[in-house]
Amino acid sequence: MGLGPPQIAGARVSEDAPAPRKGRGPNLMRSTTVTRNPEVPAPALRCPDCDHFLVYMQTVIGGVKPLERWDYFECCGFFEYRYRGRKLRRTSDVPRLPGRN
């Protein structure tokens, strides 16, 4: 019961072939933190629909290095601001804080 690809009789691996990829183990799992009190406050952004200031909801920090950050806002719907791309976009999926319904 091998974990690699099936062996073919007479086949050879090329010297310049890439090394086989290993699966993502538990030590490489991504961790996520959801908070309403981030160290760096969320930016003051305006709603693209009505031009009112968006109401801050929460921040999600996670991923594998470098860590990424997403701020979630509400006004005429839900919005997500991603720091890496500095983009605001409408979203329907807002992560819930642990222990909250």
LOTI-562876 format. One record per atom (N, C-alpha, C): residue number from 1; residue in three letters; atom name; x, y, z. Coordinates in pm, whole numbers, padded with zeros to 5 digits, m for minus. Example, Ala and Ser with C-alpha at 12.3 -4.5 7.8 and 13.67 -1.06 7.14 Angstrom:
<pts>
<resi = 1	resn = ALA	name = N	x = 01319	y = m00569	z = 00780>
<resi = 1	resn = ALA	name = CA	x = 01230	y = m00450	z = 00780>
<resi = 1	resn = ALA	name = C	x = 01320	y = m00330	z = 00780>
<resi = 2	resn = SER	name = N	x = 01285	y = m00225	z = 00708>
<resi = 2	resn = SER	name = CA	x = 01367	y = m00106	z = 00714>
<resi = 2	resn = SER	name = C	x = 01290	y = 00003	z = 00787>
</pts>
This chain:
<pts>
<resi = 1	resn = MET	name = N	x = 00085	y = m00117	z = 00000>
<resi = 1	resn = MET	name = CA	x = 00000	y = 00000	z = 00000>
<resi = 1	resn = MET	name = C	x = 00090	y = 00123	z = 00000>
<resi = 2	resn = GLY	name = N	x = 00135	y = 00167	z = m00116>
<resi = 2	resn = GLY	name = CA	x = 00225	y = 00281	z = m00127>
<resi = 2	resn = GLY	name = C	x = 00152	y = 00413	z = m00130>
<resi = 3	resn = LEU	name = N	x = 00223	y = 00518	z = m00092>
<resi = 3	resn = LEU	name = CA	x = 00163	y = 00650	z = m00092>
<resi = 3	resn = LEU	name = C	x = 00194	y = 00727	z = m00220>
<resi = 4	resn = GLY	name = N	x = 00292	y = 00683	z = m00294>
<resi = 4	resn = GLY	name = CA	x = 00331	y = 00753	z = m00415>
<resi = 4	resn = GLY	name = C	x = 00258	y = 00699	z = m00537>
<resi = 5	resn = PRO	name = N	x = 00295	y = 00748	z = m00655>
<resi = 5	resn = PRO	name = CA	x = 00232	y = 00701	z = m00777>
<resi = 5	resn = PRO	name = C	x = 00269	y = 00555	z = m00804>
<resi = 6	resn = PRO	name = N	x = 00188	y = 00484	z = m00881>
<resi = 6	resn = PRO	name = CA	x = 00218	y = 00344	z = m00909>
<resi = 6	resn = PRO	name = C	x = 00350	y = 00331	z = m00985>
<resi = 7	resn = GLN	name = N	x = 00424	y = 00225	z = m00956>
<resi = 7	resn = GLN	name = CA	x = 00552	y = 00200	z = m01022>
<resi = 7	resn = GLN	name = C	x = 00527	y = 00130	z = m01155>
<resi = 8	resn = ILE	name = N	x = 00598	y = 00172	z = m01258>
<resi = 8	resn = ILE	name = CA	x = 00586	y = 00112	z = m01390>
<resi = 8	resn = ILE	name = C	x = 00718	y = 00043	z = m01420>
<resi = 9	resn = ALA	name = N	x = 00711	y = m00084	z = m01460>
<resi = 9	resn = ALA	name = CA	x = 00832	y = m00162	z = m01489>
<resi = 9	resn = ALA	name = C	x = 00912	y = m00095	z = m01599>
<resi = 10	resn = GLY	name = N	x = 01043	y = m00078	z = m01577>
<resi = 10	resn = GLY	name = CA	x = 01131	y = m00021	z = m01677>
<resi = 10	resn = GLY	name = C	x = 01129	y = 00131	z = m01681>
<resi = 11	resn = ALA	name = N	x = 01047	y = 00196	z = m01601>
<resi = 11	resn = ALA	name = CA	x = 01040	y = 00343	z = m01602>
<resi = 11	resn = ALA	name = C	x = 01152	y = 00400	z = m01516>
<resi = 12	resn = ARG	name = N	x = 01204	y = 00515	z = m01557>
<resi = 12	resn = ARG	name = CA	x = 01307	y = 00583	z = m01480>
<resi = 12	resn = ARG	name = C	x = 01261	y = 00726	z = m01450>
<resi = 13	resn = VAL	name = N	x = 01309	y = 00779	z = m01338>
<resi = 13	resn = VAL	name = CA	x = 01279	y = 00917	z = m01303>
<resi = 13	resn = VAL	name = C	x = 01389	y = 01005	z = m01358>
<resi = 14	resn = SER	name = N	x = 01352	y = 01109	z = m01430>
<resi = 14	resn = SER	name = CA	x = 01447	y = 01202	z = m01488>
<resi = 14	resn = SER	name = C	x = 01522	y = 01275	z = m01378>
<resi = 15	resn = GLU	name = N	x = 01647	y = 01309	z = m01404>
<resi = 15	resn = GLU	name = CA	x = 01729	y = 01381	z = m01307>
<resi = 15	resn = GLU	name = C	x = 01669	y = 01518	z = m01275>
<resi = 16	resn = ASP	name = N	x = 01606	y = 01583	z = m01373>
<resi = 16	resn = ASP	name = CA	x = 01553	y = 01717	z = m01351>
<resi = 16	resn = ASP	name = C	x = 01403	y = 01716	z = m01319>
<resi = 17	resn = ALA	name = N	x = 01348	y = 01601	z = m01287>
<resi = 17	resn = ALA	name = CA	x = 01206	y = 01593	z = m01251>
<resi = 17	resn = ALA	name = C	x = 01185	y = 01657	z = m01114>
<resi = 18	resn = PRO	name = N	x = 01073	y = 01726	z = m01096>
<resi = 18	resn = PRO	name = CA	x = 01048	y = 01786	z = m00965>
<resi = 18	resn = PRO	name = C	x = 01028	y = 01679	z = m00859>
<resi = 19	resn = ALA	name = N	x = 01065	y = 01713	z = m00737>
<resi = 19	resn = ALA	name = CA	x = 01048	y = 01620	z = m00625>
<resi = 19	resn = ALA	name = C	x = 00900	y = 01600	z = m00598>
<resi = 20	resn = PRO	name = N	x = 00862	y = 01481	z = m00552>
<resi = 20	resn = PRO	name = CA	x = 00721	y = 01459	z = m00520>
<resi = 20	resn = PRO	name = C	x = 00676	y = 01553	z = m00409>
<resi = 21	resn = ARG	name = N	x = 00552	y = 01600	z = m00420>
<resi = 21	resn = ARG	name = CA	x = 00498	y = 01693	z = m00320>
<resi = 21	resn = ARG	name = C	x = 00440	y = 01616	z = m00203>
<resi = 22	resn = LYS	name = N	x = 00465	y = 01668	z = m00087>
<resi = 22	resn = LYS	name = CA	x = 00410	y = 01607	z = 00034>
<resi = 22	resn = LYS	name = C	x = 00278	y = 01674	z = 00067>
<resi = 23	resn = GLY	name = N	x = 00188	y = 01598	z = 00127>
<resi = 23	resn = GLY	name = CA	x = 00059	y = 01654	z = 00168>
<resi = 23	resn = GLY	name = C	x = 00075	y = 01750	z = 00283>
<resi = 24	resn = ARG	name = N	x = m00024	y = 01830	z = 00303>
<resi = 24	resn = ARG	name = CA	x = m00023	y = 01927	z = 00412>
<resi = 24	resn = ARG	name = C	x = m00054	y = 01856	z = 00541>
<resi = 25	resn = GLY	name = N	x = 00039	y = 01856	z = 00632>
<resi = 25	resn = GLY	name = CA	x = 00022	y = 01787	z = 00759>
<resi = 25	resn = GLY	name = C	x = m00038	y = 01879	z = 00864>
<resi = 26	resn = PRO	name = N	x = m00065	y = 01825	z = 00982>
<resi = 26	resn = PRO	name = CA	x = m00126	y = 01906	z = 01086>
<resi = 26	resn = PRO	name = C	x = m00041	y = 02024	z = 01131>
<resi = 27	resn = ASN	name = N	x = 00092	y = 02012	z = 01118>
<resi = 27	resn = ASN	name = CA	x = 00177	y = 02122	z = 01161>
<resi = 27	resn = ASN	name = C	x = 00176	y = 02238	z = 01061>
<resi = 28	resn = LEU	name = N	x = 00120	y = 02220	z = 00943>
<resi = 28	resn = LEU	name = CA	x = 00112	y = 02326	z = 00845>
<resi = 28	resn = LEU	name = C	x = m00030	y = 02381	z = 00830>
<resi = 29	resn = MET	name = N	x = m00120	y = 02342	z = 00919>
<resi = 29	resn = MET	name = CA	x = m00257	y = 02389	z = 00911>
<resi = 29	resn = MET	name = C	x = m00261	y = 02539	z = 00938>
<resi = 30	resn = ARG	name = N	x = m00355	y = 02607	z = 00877>
<resi = 30	resn = ARG	name = CA	x = m00370	y = 02750	z = 00897>
<resi = 30	resn = ARG	name = C	x = m00448	y = 02777	z = 01024>
<resi = 31	resn = SER	name = N	x = m00405	y = 02876	z = 01099>
<resi = 31	resn = SER	name = CA	x = m00479	y = 02915	z = 01218>
<resi = 31	resn = SER	name = C	x = m00549	y = 03048	z = 01187>
<resi = 32	resn = THR	name = N	x = m00662	y = 03069	z = 01251>
<resi = 32	resn = THR	name = CA	x = m00741	y = 03189	z = 01227>
<resi = 32	resn = THR	name = C	x = m00782	y = 03249	z = 01360>
<resi = 33	resn = THR	name = N	x = m00772	y = 03382	z = 01369>
<resi = 33	resn = THR	name = CA	x = m00815	y = 03456	z = 01487>
<resi = 33	resn = THR	name = C	x = m00923	y = 03553	z = 01444>
<resi = 34	resn = VAL	name = N	x = m01036	y = 03552	z = 01515>
<resi = 34	resn = VAL	name = CA	x = m01145	y = 03645	z = 01490>
<resi = 34	resn = VAL	name = C	x = m01155	y = 03735	z = 01612>
<resi = 35	resn = THR	name = N	x = m01154	y = 03867	z = 01591>
<resi = 35	resn = THR	name = CA	x = m01158	y = 03961	z = 01703>
<resi = 35	resn = THR	name = C	x = m01239	y = 04085	z = 01668>
<resi = 36	resn = ARG	name = N	x = m01286	y = 04152	z = 01770>
<resi = 36	resn = ARG	name = CA	x = m01352	y = 04282	z = 01751>
<resi = 36	resn = ARG	name = C	x = m01263	y = 04395	z = 01799>
<resi = 37	resn = ASN	name = N	x = m01146	y = 04359	z = 01852>
<resi = 37	resn = ASN	name = CA	x = m01052	y = 04459	z = 01905>
<resi = 37	resn = ASN	name = C	x = m00912	y = 04434	z = 01849>
<resi = 38	resn = PRO	name = N	x = m00889	y = 04459	z = 01719>
<resi = 38	resn = PRO	name = CA	x = m00756	y = 04435	z = 01664>
<resi = 38	resn = PRO	name = C	x = m00656	y = 04538	z = 01717>
<resi = 39	resn = GLU	name = N	x = m00527	y = 04501	z = 01714>
<resi = 39	resn = GLU	name = CA	x = m00423	y = 04593	z = 01760>
<resi = 39	resn = GLU	name = C	x = m00423	y = 04722	z = 01678>
<resi = 40	resn = VAL	name = N	x = m00436	y = 04708	z = 01546>
<resi = 40	resn = VAL	name = CA	x = m00443	y = 04824	z = 01456>
<resi = 40	resn = VAL	name = C	x = m00591	y = 04841	z = 01419>
<resi = 41	resn = PRO	name = N	x = m00651	y = 04956	z = 01451>
<resi = 41	resn = PRO	name = CA	x = m00793	y = 04975	z = 01422>
<resi = 41	resn = PRO	name = C	x = m00825	y = 04962	z = 01273>
<resi = 42	resn = ALA	name = N	x = m00948	y = 04923	z = 01246>
<resi = 42	resn = ALA	name = CA	x = m00995	y = 04911	z = 01108>
<resi = 42	resn = ALA	name = C	x = m01005	y = 05051	z = 01046>
<resi = 43	resn = PRO	name = N	x = m00986	y = 05060	z = 00915>
<resi = 43	resn = PRO	name = CA	x = m00994	y = 05191	z = 00850>
<resi = 43	resn = PRO	name = C	x = m01139	y = 05241	z = 00844>
<resi = 44	resn = ALA	name = N	x = m01153	y = 05371	z = 00835>
<resi = 44	resn = ALA	name = CA	x = m01286	y = 05432	z = 00818>
<resi = 44	resn = ALA	name = C	x = m01318	y = 05430	z = 00669>
<resi = 45	resn = LEU	name = N	x = m01414	y = 05348	z = 00631>
<resi = 45	resn = LEU	name = CA	x = m01449	y = 05333	z = 00490>
<resi = 45	resn = LEU	name = C	x = m01593	y = 05376	z = 00466>
<resi = 46	resn = ARG	name = N	x = m01622	y = 05417	z = 00344>
<resi = 46	resn = ARG	name = CA	x = m01757	y = 05459	z = 00307>
<resi = 46	resn = ARG	name = C	x = m01827	y = 05350	z = 00225>
<resi = 47	resn = CYS	name = N	x = m01957	y = 05343	z = 00242>
<resi = 47	resn = CYS	name = CA	x = m02038	y = 05246	z = 00168>
<resi = 47	resn = CYS	name = C	x = m02041	y = 05287	z = 00021>
<resi = 48	resn = PRO	name = N	x = m02013	y = 05193	z = m00069>
<resi = 48	resn = PRO	name = CA	x = m02016	y = 05227	z = m00211>
<resi = 48	resn = PRO	name = C	x = m02159	y = 05252	z = m00263>
<resi = 49	resn = ASP	name = N	x = m02261	y = 05211	z = m00187>
<resi = 49	resn = ASP	name = CA	x = m02399	y = 05229	z = m00230>
<resi = 49	resn = ASP	name = C	x = m02458	y = 05362	z = m00186>
<resi = 50	resn = CYS	name = N	x = m02437	y = 05398	z = m00058>
<resi = 50	resn = CYS	name = CA	x = m02504	y = 05518	z = m00005>
<resi = 50	resn = CYS	name = C	x = m02408	y = 05626	z = 00045>
<resi = 51	resn = ASP	name = N	x = m02279	y = 05602	z = 00043>
<resi = 51	resn = ASP	name = CA	x = m02175	y = 05696	z = 00084>
<resi = 51	resn = ASP	name = C	x = m02173	y = 05726	z = 00233>
<resi = 52	resn = HIS	name = N	x = m02246	y = 05650	z = 00316>
<resi = 52	resn = HIS	name = CA	x = m02235	y = 05662	z = 00461>
<resi = 52	resn = HIS	name = C	x = m02112	y = 05583	z = 00506>
<resi = 53	resn = PHE	name = N	x = m02064	y = 05614	z = 00628>
<resi = 53	resn = PHE	name = CA	x = m01952	y = 05536	z = 00680>
<resi = 53	resn = PHE	name = C	x = m01999	y = 05394	z = 00710>
<resi = 54	resn = LEU	name = N	x = m01915	y = 05295	z = 00677>
<resi = 54	resn = LEU	name = CA	x = m01945	y = 05156	z = 00708>
<resi = 54	resn = LEU	name = C	x = m01930	y = 05134	z = 00858>
<resi = 55	resn = VAL	name = N	x = m02012	y = 05044	z = 00912>
<resi = 55	resn = VAL	name = CA	x = m02006	y = 05009	z = 01054>
<resi = 55	resn = VAL	name = C	x = m01917	y = 04887	z = 01070>
<resi = 56	resn = TYR	name = N	x = m01810	y = 04902	z = 01148>
<resi = 56	resn = TYR	name = CA	x = m01715	y = 04793	z = 01170>
<resi = 56	resn = TYR	name = C	x = m01781	y = 04680	z = 01248>
<resi = 57	resn = MET	name = N	x = m01756	y = 04554	z = 01206>
<resi = 57	resn = MET	name = CA	x = m01811	y = 04437	z = 01274>
<resi = 57	resn = MET	name = C	x = m01702	y = 04358	z = 01344>
<resi = 58	resn = GLN	name = N	x = m01600	y = 04313	z = 01266>
<resi = 58	resn = GLN	name = CA	x = m01495	y = 04228	z = 01323>
<resi = 58	resn = GLN	name = C	x = m01378	y = 04218	z = 01227>
<resi = 59	resn = THR	name = N	x = m01268	y = 04161	z = 01277>
<resi = 59	resn = THR	name = CA	x = m01146	y = 04141	z = 01200>
<resi = 59	resn = THR	name = C	x = m01108	y = 03993	z = 01207>
<resi = 60	resn = VAL	name = N	x = m01062	y = 03940	z = 01093>
<resi = 60	resn = VAL	name = CA	x = m01012	y = 03803	z = 01087>
<resi = 60	resn = VAL	name = C	x = m00866	y = 03811	z = 01046>
<resi = 61	resn = ILE	name = N	x = m00780	y = 03747	z = 01126>
<resi = 61	resn = ILE	name = CA	x = m00637	y = 03742	z = 01096>
<resi = 61	resn = ILE	name = C	x = m00600	y = 03596	z = 01086>
<resi = 62	resn = GLY	name = N	x = m00536	y = 03556	z = 00975>
<resi = 62	resn = GLY	name = CA	x = m00502	y = 03416	z = 00959>
<resi = 62	resn = GLY	name = C	x = m00421	y = 03389	z = 00835>
<resi = 63	resn = GLY	name = N	x = m00407	y = 03261	z = 00808>
<resi = 63	resn = GLY	name = CA	x = m00329	y = 03217	z = 00693>
<resi = 63	resn = GLY	name = C	x = m00191	y = 03171	z = 00734>
<resi = 64	resn = VAL	name = N	x = m00114	y = 03131	z = 00635>
<resi = 64	resn = VAL	name = CA	x = 00025	y = 03093	z = 00655>
<resi = 64	resn = VAL	name = C	x = 00108	y = 03216	z = 00622>
<resi = 65	resn = LYS	name = N	x = 00225	y = 03227	z = 00678>
<resi = 65	resn = LYS	name = CA	x = 00308	y = 03346	z = 00661>
<resi = 65	resn = LYS	name = C	x = 00316	y = 03388	z = 00516>
<resi = 66	resn = PRO	name = N	x = 00301	y = 03517	z = 00487>
<resi = 66	resn = PRO	name = CA	x = 00268	y = 03623	z = 00580>
<resi = 66	resn = PRO	name = C	x = 00120	y = 03618	z = 00618>
<resi = 67	resn = LEU	name = N	x = 00090	y = 03653	z = 00743>
<resi = 67	resn = LEU	name = CA	x = m00048	y = 03653	z = 00788>
<resi = 67	resn = LEU	name = C	x = m00129	y = 03755	z = 00709>
<resi = 68	resn = GLU	name = N	x = m00255	y = 03724	z = 00687>
<resi = 68	resn = GLU	name = CA	x = m00343	y = 03816	z = 00615>
<resi = 68	resn = GLU	name = C	x = m00450	y = 03867	z = 00710>
<resi = 69	resn = ARG	name = N	x = m00510	y = 03978	z = 00673>
<resi = 69	resn = ARG	name = CA	x = m00613	y = 04039	z = 00756>
<resi = 69	resn = ARG	name = C	x = m00731	y = 04081	z = 00671>
<resi = 70	resn = TRP	name = N	x = m00851	y = 04051	z = 00723>
<resi = 70	resn = TRP	name = CA	x = m00975	y = 04092	z = 00659>
<resi = 70	resn = TRP	name = C	x = m01059	y = 04163	z = 00764>
<resi = 71	resn = ASP	name = N	x = m01113	y = 04280	z = 00731>
<resi = 71	resn = ASP	name = CA	x = m01206	y = 04350	z = 00820>
<resi = 71	resn = ASP	name = C	x = m01344	y = 04339	z = 00759>
<resi = 72	resn = TYR	name = N	x = m01444	y = 04318	z = 00845>
<resi = 72	resn = TYR	name = CA	x = m01583	y = 04304	z = 00799>
<resi = 72	resn = TYR	name = C	x = m01665	y = 04423	z = 00848>
<resi = 73	resn = PHE	name = N	x = m01748	y = 04476	z = 00757>
<resi = 73	resn = PHE	name = CA	x = m01828	y = 04594	z = 00783>
<resi = 73	resn = PHE	name = C	x = m01972	y = 04567	z = 00740>
<resi = 74	resn = GLU	name = N	x = m02062	y = 04657	z = 00787>
<resi = 74	resn = GLU	name = CA	x = m02202	y = 04647	z = 00751>
<resi = 74	resn = GLU	name = C	x = m02256	y = 04786	z = 00721>
<resi = 75	resn = CYS	name = N	x = m02349	y = 04793	z = 00626>
<resi = 75	resn = CYS	name = CA	x = m02423	y = 04915	z = 00594>
<resi = 75	resn = CYS	name = C	x = m02541	y = 04871	z = 00510>
<resi = 76	resn = CYS	name = N	x = m02531	y = 04886	z = 00379>
<resi = 76	resn = CYS	name = CA	x = m02634	y = 04839	z = 00285>
<resi = 76	resn = CYS	name = C	x = m02598	y = 04696	z = 00243>
<resi = 77	resn = GLY	name = N	x = m02571	y = 04612	z = 00339>
<resi = 77	resn = GLY	name = CA	x = m02522	y = 04476	z = 00315>
<resi = 77	resn = GLY	name = C	x = m02392	y = 04458	z = 00391>
<resi = 78	resn = PHE	name = N	x = m02326	y = 04345	z = 00368>
<resi = 78	resn = PHE	name = CA	x = m02200	y = 04314	z = 00435>
<resi = 78	resn = PHE	name = C	x = m02084	y = 04336	z = 00338>
<resi = 79	resn = PHE	name = N	x = m01973	y = 04386	z = 00392>
<resi = 79	resn = PHE	name = CA	x = m01855	y = 04415	z = 00311>
<resi = 79	resn = PHE	name = C	x = m01731	y = 04359	z = 00379>
<resi = 80	resn = GLU	name = N	x = m01634	y = 04323	z = 00295>
<resi = 80	resn = GLU	name = CA	x = m01506	y = 04268	z = 00340>
<resi = 80	resn = GLU	name = C	x = m01395	y = 04355	z = 00284>
<resi = 81	resn = TYR	name = N	x = m01304	y = 04399	z = 00370>
<resi = 81	resn = TYR	name = CA	x = m01187	y = 04475	z = 00326>
<resi = 81	resn = TYR	name = C	x = m01065	y = 04389	z = 00348>
<resi = 82	resn = ARG	name = N	x = m00994	y = 04358	z = 00241>
<resi = 82	resn = ARG	name = CA	x = m00875	y = 04275	z = 00248>
<resi = 82	resn = ARG	name = C	x = m00753	y = 04365	z = 00240>
<resi = 83	resn = TYR	name = N	x = m00670	y = 04360	z = 00344>
<resi = 83	resn = TYR	name = CA	x = m00554	y = 04448	z = 00351>
<resi = 83	resn = TYR	name = C	x = m00452	y = 04420	z = 00242>
<resi = 84	resn = ARG	name = N	x = m00433	y = 04294	z = 00210>
<resi = 84	resn = ARG	name = CA	x = m00330	y = 04257	z = 00112>
<resi = 84	resn = ARG	name = C	x = m00354	y = 04325	z = m00023>
<resi = 85	resn = GLY	name = N	x = m00478	y = 04325	z = m00067>
<resi = 85	resn = GLY	name = CA	x = m00509	y = 04388	z = m00196>
<resi = 85	resn = GLY	name = C	x = m00569	y = 04526	z = m00184>
<resi = 86	resn = ARG	name = N	x = m00595	y = 04569	z = m00059>
<resi = 86	resn = ARG	name = CA	x = m00656	y = 04699	z = m00032>
<resi = 86	resn = ARG	name = C	x = m00786	y = 04716	z = m00112>
<resi = 87	resn = LYS	name = N	x = m00869	y = 04612	z = m00108>
<resi = 87	resn = LYS	name = CA	x = m00995	y = 04612	z = m00183>
<resi = 87	resn = LYS	name = C	x = m01113	y = 04593	z = m00090>
<resi = 88	resn = LEU	name = N	x = m01219	y = 04666	z = m00116>
<resi = 88	resn = LEU	name = CA	x = m01346	y = 04649	z = m00046>
<resi = 88	resn = LEU	name = C	x = m01440	y = 04578	z = m00140>
<resi = 89	resn = ARG	name = N	x = m01503	y = 04470	z = m00091>
<resi = 89	resn = ARG	name = CA	x = m01598	y = 04398	z = m00176>
<resi = 89	resn = ARG	name = C	x = m01717	y = 04354	z = m00093>
<resi = 90	resn = ARG	name = N	x = m01829	y = 04342	z = m00160>
<resi = 90	resn = ARG	name = CA	x = m01952	y = 04294	z = m00096>
<resi = 90	resn = ARG	name = C	x = m01938	y = 04144	z = m00071>
<resi = 91	resn = THR	name = N	x = m01990	y = 04098	z = 00042>
<resi = 91	resn = THR	name = CA	x = m01982	y = 03957	z = 00076>
<resi = 91	resn = THR	name = C	x = m02110	y = 03914	z = 00146>
<resi = 92	resn = SER	name = N	x = m02141	y = 03788	z = 00137>
<resi = 92	resn = SER	name = CA	x = m02257	y = 03735	z = 00209>
<resi = 92	resn = SER	name = C	x = m02212	y = 03645	z = 00323>
<resi = 93	resn = ASP	name = N	x = m02082	y = 03615	z = 00327>
<resi = 93	resn = ASP	name = CA	x = m02028	y = 03522	z = 00426>
<resi = 93	resn = ASP	name = C	x = m01943	y = 03598	z = 00527>
<resi = 94	resn = VAL	name = N	x = m01997	y = 03618	z = 00647>
<resi = 94	resn = VAL	name = CA	x = m01925	y = 03686	z = 00754>
<resi = 94	resn = VAL	name = C	x = m01891	y = 03583	z = 00861>
<resi = 95	resn = PRO	name = N	x = m01761	y = 03559	z = 00890>
<resi = 95	resn = PRO	name = CA	x = m01725	y = 03461	z = 00993>
<resi = 95	resn = PRO	name = C	x = m01784	y = 03501	z = 01128>
<resi = 96	resn = ARG	name = N	x = m01824	y = 03403	z = 01206>
<resi = 96	resn = ARG	name = CA	x = m01881	y = 03429	z = 01338>
<resi = 96	resn = ARG	name = C	x = m01773	y = 03424	z = 01444>
<resi = 97	resn = LEU	name = N	x = m01788	y = 03507	z = 01544>
<resi = 97	resn = LEU	name = CA	x = m01697	y = 03502	z = 01658>
<resi = 97	resn = LEU	name = C	x = m01724	y = 03374	z = 01734>
<resi = 98	resn = PRO	name = N	x = m01619	y = 03308	z = 01785>
<resi = 98	resn = PRO	name = CA	x = m01640	y = 03186	z = 01865>
<resi = 98	resn = PRO	name = C	x = m01729	y = 03214	z = 01986>
<resi = 99	resn = GLY	name = N	x = m01821	y = 03121	z = 02012>
<resi = 99	resn = GLY	name = CA	x = m01910	y = 03135	z = 02127>
<resi = 99	resn = GLY	name = C	x = m02029	y = 03223	z = 02103>
<resi = 100	resn = ARG	name = N	x = m02047	y = 03272	z = 01981>
<resi = 100	resn = ARG	name = CA	x = m02163	y = 03357	z = 01949>
<resi = 100	resn = ARG	name = C	x = m02250	y = 03287	z = 01847>
<resi = 101	resn = ASN	name = N	x = m02381	y = 03307	z = 01856>
<resi = 101	resn = ASN	name = CA	x = m02474	y = 03248	z = 01759>
<resi = 101	resn = ASN	name = C	x = m02520	y = 03350	z = 01659>
</pts>
